[in-house]
């Protein structure tokens, strides 16, 4: 029973770890693009654009979504006890992996889209913000759906 309990606990943690990793990768992608655009704008004597911060920070939300699933899963696992946890280890691991993949890829993709959005704004002299926000909002929806669907599975544990 101890090995299966570990598998369930691992599932709860993996979702958060993968979601946070995706946020890091997304922030990294958008942040480096913003740094380059700000350098180019500063060199040209232009004002530095604040909207780039939006694109840098957007991938952070997936860490929170993964944390909500992790906390809900952890509460369910602790309340269920060791025997129930072991019996549902595969489900808990699956929830963790599905949460992790959904949040990681959503955050990372959001950062890549954010990097492209920063380049677009930089080259278009700040135009297109509304369309670019819609683009990162669409991939944000994947992270929200992942959280909602996985939270819906947690009570089954």
Phi, psi and omega in degrees: 000327182299321179294320180288327175298319178298318180299317178297315179296320178299319179300318180298319184281323183301320180302315179293315182299318181289321177298316178295322178297318177298320178298316179300312181297320179292316178296321177300312181298310182289322181296319179291324177295318179295318179301317178295318180292320178296320178298316180296317179295317180297318180297326180276359180079016179271160176289150178279135187273123178292324183305341178299329179299323179301315182290328177291317185278342185305318182292353181292330185300328181294333174296319178293318179299316179295324179295320179299316179294318180299314182294320178294316179295320179296318178299317180294319182293317180293318181293328184288330183090168187297319183294314179293323178298315180295320180293332182250020185301319180296319178296314180296318176298318178298317177299316179297315181292319179295317177298312182300313180295314180299313182287320181297311183289326176296314181293315180296313178299323178296322177293322178293317176297320177298320177297317178294323179295320178297316178297318179301312180295322180296316182280337181260017178056044174087002183277154172094012185304315183300315180294322181290323176294323176297318181299315179285336176291326180295314180286335173299323180301326177299316178296320179294314178300318179302312180299311184297314182293321180287325174298325178293336179273336185301316181300339178293343180284000000 
